Amino acid sequence: MRSRRDSDDTHGDFAGTGDAPRIEPRQIAFGAVTAFVVGAVVIVSIGRLAGFTKLTRTFDEAEPQWLLLSVVGQLFVFAGYAGAFRTAVAFEDGPEVPSRHSLRVVMASFAMTQLVAAGGAAGLAFTYWALRTLGFETRAALVRLIALNTAVYLVFAGIGWTGAVLGLFGADVPLGAVIPWMAVVPLLLVAAAWFTADVRVGRWSDSDGGRMSRSLSIGVSAAAWVRRALRVQSGRVVLAWALLYWVGDLLSLGGALLAYGFTPSVAGLTVAYTTGYLAQIVPIPFVATGGVDAATIFTLTMVGVPVGVALLAVVTHRVFAFWLPIGPGLWSAFSIVRRSRR
């Protein structure tokens, strides 16, 4: 018999889930063109600061064999997120999802996030719809979706905090970049622990009431789901896959830096990457990628990377992390939707 705390994760026998999402080719094309233009503006603007002559020299002297790390890193990225998705779906008596389908959902969600004008929400909406096709009821799908992303970003916070601690012992990481991570992450964890205490979850996860009450209920239920996952081995596997996801992206950026002749410290790379990545939380359609790129370039210079090397490394990393997976991601999205309609 299922306990009350498990009631958020009730799912049917692959029940009907409504219409499949519509993917408009014109919208996709507009998103791709806009992303390219935004990226070009970032390159030209920062390239003028770095000096195009120096950039050309640095590019010509690159050691491309290091880019194999970028390739491997991106394989880790998608394998990690697909593993986290599959494990999160199966946790607490959820359905077993084939690895191949998990990877296709993740690739499709990535493409929707990057190219559809919804400030990143399109990818979440696609993943939510994928959960519904697996038989989760509306509330259960929302709880599982938010819980999955909470677990992934919990690992991200842990990586940022660890990099900050390591930065205390390195000369290349400024104290101003270390202190916020060391102060804010523990406070967030304490707040999360307080909100998800058993004595409060039962009351706050009650879904009766208005829209605000239901939203709070879903958020608290998702946070409580993560807390339950931390208590058991099968749940902690979600965090292990999420760690592979973030380590893969760090490895990809590190390989690009090595290709252009700069060897970053673990602390410097971690703090620069995680701090720059926070630019993505700004909900601006299309330009999130450009914002992350610009922020990461400048956070890399903060830890001692020459601006020209930082620019070339981030642009190269973006080729592997953004442009190359777009094709497979779009194919996955169209394929999943077409099968659902059949």
C-alpha positions in Angstrom: 0.0 0.0 0.0 1.3 3.5 -0.9 1.8 6.0 1.8 0.4 9.5 1.7 3.8 11.0 0.9 3.9 8.9 -2.3 0.5 10.1 -3.4 2.0 12.8 -5.6 3.6 10.2 -7.8 0.6 8.2 -8.7 0.5 7.3 -12.4 -1.8 5.5 -14.6 -1.2 2.7 -17.1 0.2 4.9 -19.9 -3.1 6.8 -20.0 -4.1 9.3 -22.6 -2.3 12.6 -22.2 -3.8 15.1 -24.7 -2.5 16.5 -27.9 1.2 16.4 -28.7 3.1 19.7 -28.8 3.2 21.5 -32.1 6.7 22.2 -33.4 6.7 25.1 -35.9 9.6 24.9 -38.4 9.5 28.7 -38.8 9.8 29.3 -35.1 12.8 26.9 -35.0 14.5 28.6 -37.9 13.9 32.0 -36.3 15.4 30.8 -33.0 18.5 29.3 -34.8 19.1 32.5 -36.8 18.6 34.7 -33.7 21.0 32.5 -31.6 23.6 32.8 -34.4 23.2 36.6 -34.6 23.4 36.9 -30.8 26.5 34.7 -30.7 28.1 36.7 -33.5 27.5 40.0 -31.6 29.2 38.5 -28.5 32.2 37.3 -30.6 32.7 40.6 -32.4 32.2 42.8 -29.4 34.6 40.9 -27.1 36.9 40.1 -30.1 37.5 43.9 -30.5 38.5 44.1 -26.9 40.8 41.1 -27.2 42.3 42.3 -30.5 41.6 40.3 -33.7 45.3 39.9 -34.5 46.0 38.2 -31.2 42.9 36.0 -31.7 44.1 34.9 -35.1 47.5 34.0 -33.7 46.0 32.1 -30.7 43.7 30.2 -33.1 46.5 29.3 -35.4 48.6 27.9 -32.5 45.8 25.8 -31.1 46.3 22.1 -30.2 43.1 20.5 -31.5 43.7 17.1 -30.0 42.5 18.6 -26.7 39.1 19.0 -28.2 38.6 15.3 -27.8 37.8 16.2 -24.2 35.1 18.5 -25.3 33.5 15.7 -27.4 33.7 13.2 -24.4 32.4 15.9 -22.1 29.3 16.5 -24.2 28.7 12.7 -24.4 28.7 12.8 -20.6 26.3 15.7 -20.5 23.5 14.0 -22.4 24.2 10.6 -20.9 24.1 12.2 -17.5 20.8 14.0 -18.0 19.2 11.1 -19.7 20.2 8.9 -16.8 18.9 11.4 -14.3 15.5 11.5 -16.2 15.2 7.8 -16.4 16.1 7.3 -12.7 13.8 10.1 -11.6 10.9 8.6 -13.5 11.4 5.1 -12.0 11.9 6.3 -8.4 9.0 5.5 -6.1 7.3 2.9 -8.3 7.4 4.9 -11.5 7.6 3.2 -14.9 10.8 1.9 -16.3 11.9 4.0 -19.3 14.3 2.6 -22.0 17.6 4.3 -22.1 17.2 5.2 -25.7 13.8 6.9 -25.1 15.3 8.9 -22.2 18.1 10.1 -24.4 15.7 11.2 -27.1 13.5 13.1 -24.6 16.5 14.9 -23.2 17.9 15.7 -26.7 14.5 17.0 -27.8 14.0 19.1 -24.6 17.5 20.6 -25.2 16.6 21.7 -28.7 13.3 23.2 -27.5 15.0 25.0 -24.7 17.6 26.6 -27.1 15.5 27.4 -30.1 11.9 28.1 -29.0 11.0 31.6 -27.9 9.9 30.7 -24.3 12.8 31.7 -22.2 13.8 28.1 -21.6 10.2 27.0 -20.7 9.7 25.2 -23.9 12.1 22.5 -22.9 10.4 22.1 -19.6 7.0 21.9 -21.3 8.3 19.2 -23.7 9.6 17.1 -20.8 6.4 17.6 -18.9 4.5 16.3 -22.0 6.9 13.4 -22.2 6.1 12.5 -18.5 2.4 12.7 -19.3 2.9 10.2 -22.2 4.4 7.8 -19.7 1.2 7.8 -17.7 1.7 10.4 -15.0 -1.3 12.4 -14.0 -1.1 16.2 -14.3 0.0 17.0 -10.7 2.4 14.0 -10.5 4.1 15.0 -13.8 4.6 18.6 -12.5 6.0 17.3 -9.2 8.3 14.9 -11.0 9.5 17.5 -13.5 10.3 20.1 -10.8 11.9 17.5 -8.6 14.2 16.4 -11.4 15.4 19.9 -12.1 15.7 20.6 -8.3 17.9 17.6 -7.9 20.1 18.6 -11.0 20.6 22.1 -9.7 21.2 20.9 -6.2 24.3 19.1 -7.6 25.2 22.3 -9.5 25.1 24.3 -6.2 27.3 21.6 -4.6 29.8 21.9 -7.4 29.9 25.7 -7.1 30.3 25.5 -3.4 33.1 22.9 -3.7 34.9 25.0 -6.3 34.7 28.0 -3.9 36.2 26.0 -1.0 39.0 24.9 -3.3 39.4 28.5 -4.4 40.3 29.5 -0.9 43.6 27.7 -1.3 44.4 28.9 -4.8 45.8 32.3 -5.8 43.9 32.4 -9.1 40.4 32.7 -7.6 39.5 36.1 -6.2 37.9 36.2 -2.7 34.9 38.1 -4.1 33.9 35.1 -6.2 34.3 32.6 -3.4 32.4 34.3 -0.6 29.0 34.4 -2.3 29.0 30.7 -3.0 30.2 29.8 0.5 27.6 31.9 2.1 24.5 31.5 -0.1 24.5 27.7 -0.7 24.4 26.7 3.0 21.6 29.2 3.6 19.6 27.7 0.7 20.1 24.2 2.0 19.0 25.2 5.5 15.9 26.9 4.1 15.1 23.8 1.9 15.5 21.5 4.9 13.1 23.7 7.0 10.5 23.8 4.2 10.6 20.0 3.6 10.5 18.9 7.2 7.9 16.2 7.7 5.9 18.3 10.1 5.3 20.9 7.4 5.2 18.9 4.2 1.9 17.2 5.0 0.2 20.6 5.5 1.9 22.5 2.7 1.6 19.8 0.1 -2.2 19.8 0.4 -3.4 20.7 -3.1 -6.8 22.1 -2.1 -7.2 25.8 -2.5 -6.5 28.5 -5.1 -3.8 28.8 -7.7 -1.2 30.1 -5.4 -1.9 27.4 -2.9 -1.7 24.7 -5.6 1.6 26.2 -6.9 3.1 26.1 -3.3 1.8 22.6 -2.9 3.5 21.4 -6.1 6.8 23.2 -5.2 6.9 21.8 -1.7 6.0 18.3 -2.9 8.8 18.4 -5.4 11.3 19.6 -2.8 10.1 16.8 -0.4 10.5 14.3 -3.3 14.2 15.3 -3.5 14.6 15.0 0.2 13.2 11.5 0.1 15.5 10.6 -2.8 18.5 11.6 -0.7 17.6 9.1 2.0 17.7 6.0 -0.2 20.3 4.5 -2.6 17.9 4.3 -5.6 17.1 8.1 -5.2 20.7 9.1 -4.8 21.4 7.6 -8.2 19.6 10.6 -9.7 22.2 12.9 -8.1 25.0 10.7 -9.4 23.7 11.1 -13.0 23.3 14.8 -12.5 27.0 15.0 -11.3 28.0 13.3 -14.6 26.0 15.9 -16.5 27.8 18.9 -14.8 31.3 17.3 -14.8 30.8 16.6 -18.6 30.2 20.3 -19.3 33.1 21.3 -17.2 35.3 18.8 -19.0 34.1 20.2 -22.3 35.0 23.8 -21.4 38.3 22.7 -19.9 39.3 20.8 -23.1 38.6 24.0 -25.1 40.9 26.0 -22.8 43.6 23.4 -23.1 43.3 23.5 -26.9 44.2 27.2 -26.8 47.2 26.8 -24.5 45.7 27.6 -21.1 45.7 25.1 -18.3 43.1 26.0 -15.7 43.1 25.0 -12.1 40.1 22.9 -11.0 39.0 25.6 -8.6 39.3 28.4 -11.2 37.5 26.5 -13.9 34.7 25.5 -11.6 34.1 28.9 -10.1 34.2 30.6 -13.5 31.9 28.1 -15.1 29.3 28.0 -12.3 29.3 31.8 -11.9 29.0 32.4 -15.6 26.2 29.8 -15.9 24.0 31.7 -13.5 23.5 34.2 -16.3 21.1 31.5 -17.8 18.6 32.1 -15.1 17.7 35.4 -16.7 14.4 34.5 -18.6 15.2 36.2 -21.9 14.2 34.2 -25.0 17.0 33.4 -27.5 19.8 35.4 -25.8 20.3 33.1 -22.8 23.1 31.3 -24.6 24.7 34.6 -25.6 24.4 35.8 -22.0 26.0 32.7 -20.6 28.8 32.9 -23.2 29.6 36.6 -22.4 29.4 36.0 -18.6 31.6 32.9 -18.8 34.2 34.8 -20.9 34.5 37.5 -18.2 34.4 35.1 -15.3 37.2 33.1 -16.9 39.3 36.3 -17.2 38.5 36.8 -13.5 40.5 33.6 -12.7 43.5 34.6 -14.9 42.5 33.4 -18.5 43.5 35.9 -21.2 40.4 37.4 -22.7 41.3 36.2 -26.2 41.8 32.6 -25.0 38.6 32.8 -23.0 36.6 34.0 -26.0 38.0 31.3 -28.3 37.5 28.6 -25.7 33.9 29.6 -24.9 33.0 29.8 -28.6 34.6 26.4 -29.3 32.8 25.0 -26.3 29.5 26.4 -27.6 30.0 24.6 -30.9 30.1 21.3 -29.1 27.5 22.1 -26.4 25.0 24.0 -28.6 25.3 23.8 -32.3 26.3 20.1 -32.9 23.5 18.7 -30.7 20.8 20.9 -32.2 20.3 18.6 -35.2 19.9 15.3 -33.3 17.7 17.2 -30.8 15.3 18.5 -33.4 15.2 15.0 -35.0 14.3 13.5 -31.6 11.6 16.1 -31.0 9.9 15.5 -34.3 10.3 11.8 -34.0 8.7 11.6 -30.5 5.8 13.8 -31.5 5.2 11.9 -34.7 5.0 8.6 -32.9 2.7 10.0 -30.3 0.3 11.2 -32.9 0.3 7.8 -34.5 
